[in-house]
Amino acid sequence: MPRLDRTVVRGRDKDGRPLVIEGRGYFARCLQHETDHLRGRLYLDRLAQRERKSALREMAESMDAAFARRAASAERLGK
């Protein structure tokens, strides 16, 4: 499902007062992306099945390199 070019988000601020934020263009996409996170959805959930499989394959292929970088950083930090 494509992202809408305009969106309105309703919620409450840190003090519990009602809050309405309207976004257009890129900001609307950002609001929808963050709202998805609040609902437990990830970017991968929005991809078509073929695209999702490809993205997951790429992530798996890069995982070893990412863990190696983390281990090297931890070693340098003395952990």
PDB file of N, CA, C and O in Angstrom, chain B, residues numbered from 101:
ATOM      1  N   MET B 101       0.852  -1.179   0.000  1.00  0.00           N
ATOM      2  CA  MET B 101       0.000   0.000   0.000  1.00  0.00           C
ATOM      3  C   MET B 101       0.892   1.235   0.000  1.00  0.00           C
ATOM      4  O   MET B 101       1.738   1.377   0.883  1.00  0.00           O
ATOM      5  N   PRO B 102       0.724   2.120  -0.958  1.00  0.00           N
ATOM      6  CA  PRO B 102       1.568   3.319  -1.023  1.00  0.00           C
ATOM      7  C   PRO B 102       1.239   4.302   0.099  1.00  0.00           C
ATOM      8  O   PRO B 102       0.132   4.314   0.639  1.00  0.00           O
ATOM      9  N   ARG B 103       2.208   5.104   0.423  1.00  0.00           N
ATOM     10  CA  ARG B 103       2.008   6.136   1.443  1.00  0.00           C
ATOM     11  C   ARG B 103       1.184   7.272   0.867  1.00  0.00           C
ATOM     12  O   ARG B 103       1.284   7.591  -0.317  1.00  0.00           O
ATOM     13  N   LEU B 104       0.366   7.882   1.721  1.00  0.00           N
ATOM     14  CA  LEU B 104      -0.423   9.037   1.322  1.00  0.00           C
ATOM     15  C   LEU B 104       0.456  10.278   1.293  1.00  0.00           C
ATOM     16  O   LEU B 104       1.450  10.357   2.015  1.00  0.00           O
ATOM     17  N   ASP B 105       0.094  11.241   0.464  1.00  0.00           N
ATOM     18  CA  ASP B 105       0.869  12.477   0.356  1.00  0.00           C
ATOM     19  C   ASP B 105       0.474  13.488   1.429  1.00  0.00           C
ATOM     20  O   ASP B 105       1.162  14.492   1.618  1.00  0.00           O
ATOM     21  N   ARG B 106      -0.617  13.233   2.125  1.00  0.00           N
ATOM     22  CA  ARG B 106      -1.078  14.116   3.199  1.00  0.00           C
ATOM     23  C   ARG B 106      -1.623  13.244   4.315  1.00  0.00           C
ATOM     24  O   ARG B 106      -2.304  12.249   4.066  1.00  0.00           O
ATOM     25  N   THR B 107      -1.318  13.625   5.544  1.00  0.00           N
ATOM     26  CA  THR B 107      -1.838  12.865   6.677  1.00  0.00           C
ATOM     27  C   THR B 107      -2.049  13.784   7.872  1.00  0.00           C
ATOM     28  O   THR B 107      -1.393  14.817   8.010  1.00  0.00           O
ATOM     29  N   VAL B 108      -2.979  13.384   8.728  1.00  0.00           N
ATOM     30  CA  VAL B 108      -3.254  14.106   9.966  1.00  0.00           C
ATOM     31  C   VAL B 108      -3.110  13.103  11.107  1.00  0.00           C
ATOM     32  O   VAL B 108      -3.702  12.024  11.081  1.00  0.00           O
ATOM     33  N   VAL B 109      -2.324  13.473  12.096  1.00  0.00           N
ATOM     34  CA  VAL B 109      -2.098  12.612  13.254  1.00  0.00           C
ATOM     35  C   VAL B 109      -2.676  13.304  14.478  1.00  0.00           C
ATOM     36  O   VAL B 109      -2.418  14.482  14.728  1.00  0.00           O
ATOM     37  N   ARG B 110      -3.456  12.552  15.230  1.00  0.00           N
ATOM     38  CA  ARG B 110      -4.044  13.089  16.465  1.00  0.00           C
ATOM     39  C   ARG B 110      -3.497  12.310  17.646  1.00  0.00           C
ATOM     40  O   ARG B 110      -3.342  11.090  17.587  1.00  0.00           O
ATOM     41  N   GLY B 111      -3.209  13.028  18.709  1.00  0.00           N
ATOM     42  CA  GLY B 111      -2.702  12.382  19.904  1.00  0.00           C
ATOM     43  C   GLY B 111      -2.730  13.351  21.071  1.00  0.00           C
ATOM     44  O   GLY B 111      -3.558  14.260  21.137  1.00  0.00           O
ATOM     45  N   ARG B 112      -1.799  13.130  21.988  1.00  0.00           N
ATOM     46  CA  ARG B 112      -1.700  14.001  23.159  1.00  0.00           C
ATOM     47  C   ARG B 112      -0.242  14.368  23.387  1.00  0.00           C
ATOM     48  O   ARG B 112       0.660  13.574  23.118  1.00  0.00           O
ATOM     49  N   ASP B 113      -0.021  15.578  23.885  1.00  0.00           N
ATOM     50  CA  ASP B 113       1.348  15.996  24.177  1.00  0.00           C
ATOM     51  C   ASP B 113       1.779  15.413  25.519  1.00  0.00           C
ATOM     52  O   ASP B 113       1.031  14.652  26.132  1.00  0.00           O
ATOM     53  N   LYS B 114       2.975  15.763  25.978  1.00  0.00           N
ATOM     54  CA  LYS B 114       3.523  15.182  27.212  1.00  0.00           C
ATOM     55  C   LYS B 114       2.702  15.534  28.449  1.00  0.00           C
ATOM     56  O   LYS B 114       2.801  14.859  29.474  1.00  0.00           O
ATOM     57  N   ASP B 115       1.890  16.588  28.358  1.00  0.00           N
ATOM     58  CA  ASP B 115       1.046  16.997  29.484  1.00  0.00           C
ATOM     59  C   ASP B 115      -0.394  16.497  29.345  1.00  0.00           C
ATOM     60  O   ASP B 115      -1.253  16.847  30.155  1.00  0.00           O
ATOM     61  N   GLY B 116      -0.656  15.684  28.326  1.00  0.00           N
ATOM     62  CA  GLY B 116      -1.985  15.111  28.141  1.00  0.00           C
ATOM     63  C   GLY B 116      -2.959  15.965  27.363  1.00  0.00           C
ATOM     64  O   GLY B 116      -4.128  15.602  27.230  1.00  0.00           O
ATOM     65  N   ARG B 117      -2.497  17.110  26.837  1.00  0.00           N
ATOM     66  CA  ARG B 117      -3.381  17.971  26.051  1.00  0.00           C
ATOM     67  C   ARG B 117      -3.508  17.431  24.628  1.00  0.00           C
ATOM     68  O   ARG B 117      -2.538  16.920  24.069  1.00  0.00           O
ATOM     69  N   PRO B 118      -4.713  17.542  24.036  1.00  0.00           N
ATOM     70  CA  PRO B 118      -4.906  17.071  22.655  1.00  0.00           C
ATOM     71  C   PRO B 118      -3.947  17.774  21.696  1.00  0.00           C
ATOM     72  O   PRO B 118      -3.629  18.953  21.853  1.00  0.00           O
ATOM     73  N   LEU B 119      -3.498  17.015  20.702  1.00  0.00           N
ATOM     74  CA  LEU B 119      -2.507  17.508  19.744  1.00  0.00           C
ATOM     75  C   LEU B 119      -2.904  17.014  18.360  1.00  0.00           C
ATOM     76  O   LEU B 119      -3.260  15.847  18.197  1.00  0.00           O
ATOM     77  N   VAL B 120      -2.844  17.889  17.361  1.00  0.00           N
ATOM     78  CA  VAL B 120      -3.118  17.520  15.977  1.00  0.00           C
ATOM     79  C   VAL B 120      -1.950  18.011  15.132  1.00  0.00           C
ATOM     80  O   VAL B 120      -1.590  19.187  15.184  1.00  0.00           O
ATOM     81  N   ILE B 121      -1.358  17.105  14.351  1.00  0.00           N
ATOM     82  CA  ILE B 121      -0.247  17.465  13.475  1.00  0.00           C
ATOM     83  C   ILE B 121      -0.615  17.050  12.058  1.00  0.00           C
ATOM     84  O   ILE B 121      -1.011  15.910  11.820  1.00  0.00           O
ATOM     85  N   GLU B 122      -0.481  17.982  11.121  1.00  0.00           N
ATOM     86  CA  GLU B 122      -0.759  17.694   9.717  1.00  0.00           C
ATOM     87  C   GLU B 122       0.561  17.695   8.960  1.00  0.00           C
ATOM     88  O   GLU B 122       1.405  18.568   9.162  1.00  0.00           O
ATOM     89  N   GLY B 123       0.728  16.713   8.094  1.00  0.00           N
ATOM     90  CA  GLY B 123       1.936  16.646   7.294  1.00  0.00           C
ATOM     91  C   GLY B 123       1.617  16.461   5.830  1.00  0.00           C
ATOM     92  O   GLY B 123       0.612  15.848   5.468  1.00  0.00           O
ATOM     93  N   ARG B 124       2.484  16.997   4.992  1.00  0.00           N
ATOM     94  CA  ARG B 124       2.354  16.850   3.539  1.00  0.00           C
ATOM     95  C   ARG B 124       3.694  16.387   2.986  1.00  0.00           C
ATOM     96  O   ARG B 124       4.748  16.666   3.559  1.00  0.00           O
ATOM     97  N   GLY B 125       3.639  15.686   1.879  1.00  0.00           N
ATOM     98  CA  GLY B 125       4.865  15.249   1.218  1.00  0.00           C
ATOM     99  C   GLY B 125       5.700  14.338   2.104  1.00  0.00           C
ATOM    100  O   GLY B 125       5.198  13.397   2.717  1.00  0.00           O
ATOM    101  N   TYR B 126       6.988  14.647   2.150  1.00  0.00           N
ATOM    102  CA  TYR B 126       7.929  13.810   2.895  1.00  0.00           C
ATOM    103  C   TYR B 126       7.562  13.724   4.382  1.00  0.00           C
ATOM    104  O   TYR B 126       7.668  12.657   4.986  1.00  0.00           O
ATOM    105  N   PHE B 127       7.132  14.848   4.972  1.00  0.00           N
ATOM    106  CA  PHE B 127       6.760  14.845   6.392  1.00  0.00           C
ATOM    107  C   PHE B 127       5.565  13.923   6.637  1.00  0.00           C
ATOM    108  O   PHE B 127       5.501  13.260   7.672  1.00  0.00           O
ATOM    109  N   ALA B 128       4.618  13.873   5.696  1.00  0.00           N
ATOM    110  CA  ALA B 128       3.478  12.965   5.827  1.00  0.00           C
ATOM    111  C   ALA B 128       3.956  11.521   5.843  1.00  0.00           C
ATOM    112  O   ALA B 128       3.449  10.706   6.614  1.00  0.00           O
ATOM    113  N   ARG B 129       4.923  11.203   5.005  1.00  0.00           N
ATOM    114  CA  ARG B 129       5.485   9.839   4.987  1.00  0.00           C
ATOM    115  C   ARG B 129       6.154   9.518   6.310  1.00  0.00           C
ATOM    116  O   ARG B 129       6.013   8.410   6.827  1.00  0.00           O
ATOM    117  N   CYS B 130       6.884  10.482   6.861  1.00  0.00           N
ATOM    118  CA  CYS B 130       7.545  10.274   8.155  1.00  0.00           C
ATOM    119  C   CYS B 130       6.516  10.005   9.256  1.00  0.00           C
ATOM    120  O   CYS B 130       6.700   9.104  10.075  1.00  0.00           O
ATOM    121  N   LEU B 131       5.439  10.783   9.273  1.00  0.00           N
ATOM    122  CA  LEU B 131       4.403  10.574  10.278  1.00  0.00           C
ATOM    123  C   LEU B 131       3.786   9.180  10.151  1.00  0.00           C
ATOM    124  O   LEU B 131       3.548   8.511  11.156  1.00  0.00           O
ATOM    125  N   GLN B 132       3.529   8.749   8.929  1.00  0.00           N
ATOM    126  CA  GLN B 132       2.951   7.421   8.710  1.00  0.00           C
ATOM    127  C   GLN B 132       3.928   6.323   9.126  1.00  0.00           C
ATOM    128  O   GLN B 132       3.527   5.310   9.698  1.00  0.00           O
ATOM    129  N   HIS B 133       5.205   6.530   8.835  1.00  0.00           N
ATOM    130  CA  HIS B 133       6.243   5.560   9.209  1.00  0.00           C
ATOM    131  C   HIS B 133       6.296   5.397  10.729  1.00  0.00           C
ATOM    132  O   HIS B 133       6.330   4.274  11.231  1.00  0.00           O
ATOM    133  N   GLU B 134       6.303   6.491  11.446  1.00  0.00           N
ATOM    134  CA  GLU B 134       6.386   6.427  12.909  1.00  0.00           C
ATOM    135  C   GLU B 134       5.093   5.873  13.510  1.00  0.00           C
ATOM    136  O   GLU B 134       5.141   5.151  14.505  1.00  0.00           O
ATOM    137  N   THR B 135       3.944   6.199  12.921  1.00  0.00           N
ATOM    138  CA  THR B 135       2.680   5.638  13.392  1.00  0.00           C
ATOM    139  C   THR B 135       2.673   4.124  13.200  1.00  0.00           C
ATOM    140  O   THR B 135       2.167   3.391  14.049  1.00  0.00           O
ATOM    141  N   ASP B 136       3.234   3.655  12.086  1.00  0.00           N
ATOM    142  CA  ASP B 136       3.363   2.211  11.882  1.00  0.00           C
ATOM    143  C   ASP B 136       4.143   1.576  13.027  1.00  0.00           C
ATOM    144  O   ASP B 136       3.751   0.522  13.527  1.00  0.00           O
ATOM    145  N   HIS B 137       5.238   2.198  13.447  1.00  0.00           N
ATOM    146  CA  HIS B 137       6.030   1.648  14.562  1.00  0.00           C
ATOM    147  C   HIS B 137       5.191   1.544  15.835  1.00  0.00           C
ATOM    148  O   HIS B 137       5.288   0.558  16.565  1.00  0.00           O
ATOM    149  N   LEU B 138       4.376   2.551  16.099  1.00  0.00           N
ATOM    150  CA  LEU B 138       3.523   2.511  17.291  1.00  0.00           C
ATOM    151  C   LEU B 138       2.529   1.359  17.234  1.00  0.00           C
ATOM    152  O   LEU B 138       2.078   0.859  18.265  1.00  0.00           O
ATOM    153  N   ARG B 139       2.196   0.948  16.028  1.00  0.00           N
ATOM    154  CA  ARG B 139       1.254  -0.161  15.839  1.00  0.00           C
ATOM    155  C   ARG B 139       1.964  -1.502  15.633  1.00  0.00           C
ATOM    156  O   ARG B 139       1.328  -2.516  15.347  1.00  0.00           O
ATOM    157  N   GLY B 140       3.286  -1.489  15.783  1.00  0.00           N
ATOM    158  CA  GLY B 140       4.048  -2.733  15.671  1.00  0.00           C
ATOM    159  C   GLY B 140       4.377  -3.159  14.259  1.00  0.00           C
ATOM    160  O   GLY B 140       4.729  -4.317  14.034  1.00  0.00           O
ATOM    161  N   ARG B 141       4.273  -2.257  13.304  1.00  0.00           N
ATOM    162  CA  ARG B 141       4.580  -2.581  11.907  1.00  0.00           C
ATOM    163  C   ARG B 141       5.957  -2.069  11.540  1.00  0.00           C
ATOM    164  O   ARG B 141       6.384  -1.010  11.998  1.00  0.00           O
ATOM    165  N   LEU B 142       6.643  -2.830  10.711  1.00  0.00           N
ATOM    166  CA  LEU B 142       7.960  -2.451  10.223  1.00  0.00           C
ATOM    167  C   LEU B 142       7.890  -2.148   8.728  1.00  0.00           C
ATOM    168  O   LEU B 142       6.924  -2.499   8.050  1.00  0.00           O
ATOM    169  N   TYR B 143       8.930  -1.494   8.236  1.00  0.00           N
ATOM    170  CA  TYR B 143       9.020  -1.183   6.808  1.00  0.00           C
ATOM    171  C   TYR B 143       8.867  -2.458   5.976  1.00  0.00           C
ATOM    172  O   TYR B 143       8.198  -2.456   4.943  1.00  0.00           O
ATOM    173  N   LEU B 144       9.485  -3.535   6.431  1.00  0.00           N
ATOM    174  CA  LEU B 144       9.421  -4.805   5.690  1.00  0.00           C
ATOM    175  C   LEU B 144       7.984  -5.295   5.531  1.00  0.00           C
ATOM    176  O   LEU B 144       7.656  -5.945   4.539  1.00  0.00           O
ATOM    177  N   ASP B 145       7.135  -4.989   6.497  1.00  0.00           N
ATOM    178  CA  ASP B 145       5.737  -5.428   6.436  1.00  0.00           C
ATOM    179  C   ASP B 145       4.984  -4.799   5.266  1.00  0.00           C
ATOM    180  O   ASP B 145       3.977  -5.344   4.812  1.00  0.00           O
ATOM    181  N   ARG B 146       5.458  -3.676   4.783  1.00  0.00           N
ATOM    182  CA  ARG B 146       4.775  -2.973   3.696  1.00  0.00           C
ATOM    183  C   ARG B 146       5.245  -3.408   2.315  1.00  0.00           C
ATOM    184  O   ARG B 146       4.634  -3.047   1.309  1.00  0.00           O
ATOM    185  N   LEU B 147       6.321  -4.178   2.261  1.00  0.00           N
ATOM    186  CA  LEU B 147       6.860  -4.597   0.972  1.00  0.00           C
ATOM    187  C   LEU B 147       6.053  -5.752   0.382  1.00  0.00           C
ATOM    188  O   LEU B 147       5.455  -6.545   1.108  1.00  0.00           O
ATOM    189  N   ALA B 148       6.050  -5.827  -0.943  1.00  0.00           N
ATOM    190  CA  ALA B 148       5.460  -6.976  -1.623  1.00  0.00           C
ATOM    191  C   ALA B 148       6.299  -8.205  -1.276  1.00  0.00           C
ATOM    192  O   ALA B 148       7.464  -8.074  -0.900  1.00  0.00           O
ATOM    193  N   GLN B 149       5.717  -9.391  -1.398  1.00  0.00           N
ATOM    194  CA  GLN B 149       6.392 -10.618  -0.964  1.00  0.00           C
ATOM    195  C   GLN B 149       7.765 -10.787  -1.611  1.00  0.00           C
ATOM    196  O   GLN B 149       8.727 -11.118  -0.918  1.00  0.00           O
ATOM    197  N   ARG B 150       7.880 -10.572  -2.909  1.00  0.00           N
ATOM    198  CA  ARG B 150       9.168 -10.731  -3.603  1.00  0.00           C
ATOM    199  C   ARG B 150      10.203  -9.732  -3.071  1.00  0.00           C
ATOM    200  O   ARG B 150      11.352 -10.094  -2.819  1.00  0.00           O
ATOM    201  N   GLU B 151       9.782  -8.474  -2.905  1.00  0.00           N
ATOM    202  CA  GLU B 151      10.697  -7.447  -2.385  1.00  0.00           C
ATOM    203  C   GLU B 151      11.105  -7.762  -0.950  1.00  0.00           C
ATOM    204  O   GLU B 151      12.257  -7.553  -0.572  1.00  0.00           O
ATOM    205  N   ARG B 152      10.160  -8.268  -0.147  1.00  0.00           N
ATOM    206  CA  ARG B 152      10.460  -8.612   1.243  1.00  0.00           C
ATOM    207  C   ARG B 152      11.497  -9.729   1.306  1.00  0.00           C
ATOM    208  O   ARG B 152      12.441  -9.656   2.093  1.00  0.00           O
ATOM    209  N   LYS B 153      11.328 -10.760   0.483  1.00  0.00           N
ATOM    210  CA  LYS B 153      12.293 -11.862   0.459  1.00  0.00           C
ATOM    211  C   LYS B 153      13.675 -11.371   0.068  1.00  0.00           C
ATOM    212  O   LYS B 153      14.675 -11.778   0.660  1.00  0.00           O
ATOM    213  N   SER B 154      13.731 -10.501  -0.924  1.00  0.00           N
ATOM    214  CA  SER B 154      15.012  -9.955  -1.369  1.00  0.00           C
ATOM    215  C   SER B 154      15.673  -9.130  -0.261  1.00  0.00           C
ATOM    216  O   SER B 154      16.874  -9.257  -0.021  1.00  0.00           O
ATOM    217  N   ALA B 155      14.888  -8.287   0.412  1.00  0.00           N
ATOM    218  CA  ALA B 155      15.427  -7.457   1.493  1.00  0.00           C
ATOM    219  C   ALA B 155      15.924  -8.318   2.647  1.00  0.00           C
ATOM    220  O   ALA B 155      16.986  -8.050   3.210  1.00  0.00           O
ATOM    221  N   LEU B 156      15.156  -9.358   3.003  1.00  0.00           N
ATOM    222  CA  LEU B 156      15.572 -10.242   4.092  1.00  0.00           C
ATOM    223  C   LEU B 156      16.851 -11.000   3.726  1.00  0.00           C
ATOM    224  O   LEU B 156      17.714 -11.216   4.577  1.00  0.00           O
ATOM    225  N   ARG B 157      16.970 -11.400   2.466  1.00  0.00           N
ATOM    226  CA  ARG B 157      18.177 -12.086   2.004  1.00  0.00           C
ATOM    227  C   ARG B 157      19.392 -11.155   2.118  1.00  0.00           C
ATOM    228  O   ARG B 157      20.449 -11.564   2.598  1.00  0.00           O
ATOM    229  N   GLU B 158      19.234  -9.907   1.675  1.00  0.00           N
ATOM    230  CA  GLU B 158      20.327  -8.938   1.774  1.00  0.00           C
ATOM    231  C   GLU B 158      20.718  -8.692   3.229  1.00  0.00           C
ATOM    232  O   GLU B 158      21.902  -8.584   3.547  1.00  0.00           O
ATOM    233  N   MET B 159      19.722  -8.603   4.110  1.00  0.00           N
ATOM    234  CA  MET B 159      20.007  -8.386   5.531  1.00  0.00           C
ATOM    235  C   MET B 159      20.784  -9.561   6.104  1.00  0.00           C
ATOM    236  O   MET B 159      21.738  -9.365   6.857  1.00  0.00           O
ATOM    237  N   ALA B 160      20.390 -10.770   5.759  1.00  0.00           N
ATOM    238  CA  ALA B 160      21.073 -11.962   6.269  1.00  0.00           C
ATOM    239  C   ALA B 160      22.519 -12.002   5.774  1.00  0.00           C
ATOM    240  O   ALA B 160      23.424 -12.374   6.519  1.00  0.00           O
ATOM    241  N   GLU B 161      22.730 -11.619   4.516  1.00  0.00           N
ATOM    242  CA  GLU B 161      24.075 -11.628   3.948  1.00  0.00           C
ATOM    243  C   GLU B 161      24.983 -10.599   4.618  1.00  0.00           C
ATOM    244  O   GLU B 161      26.191 -10.819   4.716  1.00  0.00           O
ATOM    245  N   SER B 162      24.432  -9.498   5.073  1.00  0.00           N
ATOM    246  CA  SER B 162      25.261  -8.454   5.685  1.00  0.00           C
ATOM    247  C   SER B 162      25.382  -8.610   7.201  1.00  0.00           C
ATOM    248  O   SER B 162      26.131  -7.871   7.840  1.00  0.00           O
ATOM    249  N   MET B 163      24.658  -9.555   7.776  1.00  0.00           N
ATOM    250  CA  MET B 163      24.641  -9.714   9.231  1.00  0.00           C
ATOM    251  C   MET B 163      26.020 -10.062   9.796  1.00  0.00           C
ATOM    252  O   MET B 163      26.438  -9.476  10.795  1.00  0.00           O
ATOM    253  N   ASP B 164      26.728 -10.999   9.178  1.00  0.00           N
ATOM    254  CA  ASP B 164      28.046 -11.390   9.682  1.00  0.00           C
ATOM    255  C   ASP B 164      29.010 -10.211   9.712  1.00  0.00           C
ATOM    256  O   ASP B 164      29.760 -10.037  10.672  1.00  0.00           O
ATOM    257  N   ALA B 165      28.987  -9.408   8.663  1.00  0.00           N
ATOM    258  CA  ALA B 165      29.870  -8.238   8.609  1.00  0.00           C
ATOM    259  C   ALA B 165      29.497  -7.239   9.703  1.00  0.00           C
ATOM    260  O   ALA B 165      30.378  -6.642  10.323  1.00  0.00           O
ATOM    261  N   ALA B 166      28.211  -7.054   9.943  1.00  0.00           N
ATOM    262  CA  ALA B 166      27.769  -6.120  10.987  1.00  0.00           C
ATOM    263  C   ALA B 166      28.217  -6.595  12.369  1.00  0.00           C
ATOM    264  O   ALA B 166      28.688  -5.798  13.181  1.00  0.00           O
ATOM    265  N   PHE B 167      28.070  -7.897  12.635  1.00  0.00           N
ATOM    266  CA  PHE B 167      28.506  -8.437  13.928  1.00  0.00           C
ATOM    267  C   PHE B 167      30.017  -8.326  14.089  1.00  0.00           C
ATOM    268  O   PHE B 167      30.502  -8.075  15.192  1.00  0.00           O
ATOM    269  N   ALA B 168      30.759  -8.508  13.014  1.00  0.00           N
ATOM    270  CA  ALA B 168      32.219  -8.384  13.075  1.00  0.00           C
ATOM    271  C   ALA B 168      32.611  -6.943  13.402  1.00  0.00           C
ATOM    272  O   ALA B 168      33.528  -6.711  14.189  1.00  0.00           O
ATOM    273  N   ARG B 169      31.920  -5.981  12.802  1.00  0.00           N
ATOM    274  CA  ARG B 169      32.209  -4.567  13.109  1.00  0.00           C
ATOM    275  C   ARG B 169      31.900  -4.259  14.566  1.00  0.00           C
ATOM    276  O   ARG B 169      32.665  -3.555  15.225  1.00  0.00           O
ATOM    277  N   ARG B 170      30.787  -4.777  15.076  1.00  0.00           N
ATOM    278  CA  ARG B 170      30.431  -4.556  16.486  1.00  0.00           C
ATOM    279  C   ARG B 170      31.475  -5.165  17.413  1.00  0.00           C
ATOM    280  O   ARG B 170      31.869  -4.539  18.397  1.00  0.00           O
ATOM    281  N   ALA B 171      31.920  -6.365  17.114  1.00  0.00           N
ATOM    282  CA  ALA B 171      32.923  -7.035  17.941  1.00  0.00           C
ATOM    283  C   ALA B 171      34.224  -6.238  17.952  1.00  0.00           C
ATOM    284  O   ALA B 171      34.854  -6.086  18.999  1.00  0.00           O
ATOM    285  N   ALA B 172      34.628  -5.731  16.787  1.00  0.00           N
ATOM    286  CA  ALA B 172      35.852  -4.940  16.692  1.00  0.00           C
ATOM    287  C   ALA B 172      35.716  -3.654  17.505  1.00  0.00           C
ATOM    288  O   ALA B 172      36.655  -3.249  18.190  1.00  0.00           O
ATOM    289  N   SER B 173      34.556  -3.014  17.431  1.00  0.00           N
ATOM    290  CA  SER B 173      34.336  -1.782  18.204  1.00  0.00           C
ATOM    291  C   SER B 173      34.369  -2.074  19.697  1.00  0.00           C
ATOM    292  O   SER B 173      34.973  -1.326  20.466  1.00  0.00           O
ATOM    293  N   ALA B 174      33.726  -3.153  20.105  1.00  0.00           N
ATOM    294  CA  ALA B 174      33.722  -3.523  21.527  1.00  0.00           C
ATOM    295  C   ALA B 174      35.137  -3.805  22.009  1.00  0.00           C
ATOM    296  O   ALA B 174      35.511  -3.419  23.117  1.00  0.00           O
ATOM    297  N   GLU B 175      35.919  -4.477  21.178  1.00  0.00           N
ATOM    298  CA  GLU B 175      37.319  -4.781  21.530  1.00  0.00           C
ATOM    299  C   GLU B 175      38.112  -3.486  21.727  1.00  0.00           C
ATOM    300  O   GLU B 175      38.885  -3.358  22.676  1.00  0.00           O
ATOM    301  N   ARG B 176      37.907  -2.530  20.817  1.00  0.00           N
ATOM    302  CA  ARG B 176      38.621  -1.250  20.935  1.00  0.00           C
ATOM    303  C   ARG B 176      38.190  -0.500  22.194  1.00  0.00           C
ATOM    304  O   ARG B 176      38.993   0.210  22.800  1.00  0.00           O
ATOM    305  N   LEU B 177      36.934  -0.652  22.586  1.00  0.00           N
ATOM    306  CA  LEU B 177      36.441   0.034  23.782  1.00  0.00           C
ATOM    307  C   LEU B 177      36.761  -0.715  25.061  1.00  0.00           C
ATOM    308  O   LEU B 177      36.493  -0.224  26.158  1.00  0.00           O
ATOM    309  N   GLY B 178      37.338  -1.913  24.925  1.00  0.00           N
ATOM    310  CA  GLY B 178      37.754  -2.670  26.094  1.00  0.00           C
ATOM    311  C   GLY B 178      36.630  -3.436  26.756  1.00  0.00           C
ATOM    312  O   GLY B 178      36.698  -3.703  27.956  1.00  0.00           O
ATOM    313  N   LYS B 179      35.608  -3.796  26.019  1.00  0.00           N
ATOM    314  CA  LYS B 179      34.491  -4.542  26.605  1.00  0.00           C
ATOM    315  C   LYS B 179      34.605  -6.012  26.291  1.00  0.00           C
ATOM    316  O   LYS B 179      33.753  -6.799  26.702  1.00  0.00           O
TER     317      LYS B 179
END
